[in-house]
Amino acid sequence: TGHVTLDVGFVNTAACSSAITYIDGDAGVLRYRGYPIDELAEHASFLETSYLLIYGELPTQDELAAFDERIRRHTLLHEDLTGFFSGFPRDAHPMAVLSSAVSALSTFYQDSLDPFDPEQVEISTVRLLAKVPTIAAYAYKKSIGQPFLYPDNRLDLTENFLRLTFGVPPEPYEPDPAMVRALDMLFVLHADHEQNCSTSTVRLVGSSNANMFASVSAGINALFGPLHGGANEAVLQMLGRIQAEGGDVDAFVRRVKDKEPGVKLMGFGHRVYKNYDPRAAIVKRTADEVLGKLGAQDQLLDIAMRLEEVALADDYFVSRKLYPNVDFYTGLIYKAMGFPPKMFTVLFALGRLPGWIAQWREMINDPATKIGRPRQVYVGETERHVTAIGER
Ligand code: CMC
């Protein structure tokens, strides 16, 4: 069977070529299609960034307007899909609801599942970008027992999502412009991150020629885990626990260093970044600002900053090159915006969606793509023989 290399966790193995995202983990550099992440965060909207990732170039004014228009036309969910939400238990995790509903899109759009028909891929792209925010908001509404609102297509993607999430009829919902801008920027920061666990999942599922909805739904499930997107929810739980135990940051860091089972400094460390995560640097700057603007003082921010300070001065973290990652401060901002912790990873999914789509499309269009099929190193029994059940 030829030579097989063992690489648990794909630490050194590239599974594809990609022209979408560049990371230099040692220098703390992240670029989408060549553009530095901080420039995009400052100058480009989430919609522009989505266009950039998917089509390769920043849109002109006209291209953006056409893209926006196409997406706005598809924000509504089929009423039968809306009916799905009532079938889930009220305390269901919204990530599980999100992946289920995205998977169900394959049942509603059977006319557009061919991965090799560019028009079908295009309409699936637009449907995903438009409907996933609506699905995410409904997952939230379901969890708190409030009525679903229909999308208002006079609003842009991010405003619409905020209204669907926080709007309660009959009052008109007026999103705070600072909140809209901050959330939109956080989506930009999450929009792609090359071959992370969820994106690799999207590609692997897609490499069997499964459709885009099925592939993205699998990616959402991969993101759910606490070592990946679930970390933003886990960070807030960790900060809350430290606060409840009297705010002793040093004691918590000691437990992390002692490697107490299940105790990690959540929101720290990264497979690729061995330096400050450039996204975390932007989020940290934003956290203070946004919390100030929203008038939300949070003791947990203080605990987080002290935790970072203690960790960055400690040899355990320094020698392992463990720095805050994107998830360390995002939860505090989401909390200040009014989202419950269960929604944090859903917000990550909304941000990552254009990246998954762009990577899936790149994979399908790459003539070098083959079905993903890792090898293994077999360590089980050598050949043995079956005896009758009474003789075992
Ligand atoms: N707290 C304490 N120790 C850590 C941490 C942490 N957060 N992260 C890594 N280490 C230690 C680890 O125990 C190991 O120590 P040793 O050499 O003594 O065995 C060393 O650092 C190397 O870590 P690793 O587990 O081999 O690194 P990895 O590349 O396999 O894992 C990671 C990367 C992100 C899963 C890990 O750092 C981690 O679990 N972090 C906490 C969860 C988290 O914040 N995840 C979000 C990642 S960023 C955005 C995203 O993808 O969602």
Residues whose N, C-alpha, C, O or C-beta is under 5 A from the ligand:
A	BS01	CMC	P226 L227 H228 G229 A231 V256 K264 L265 M266 G267 F268 G269 H270 R271 R320 N325 V326 D327
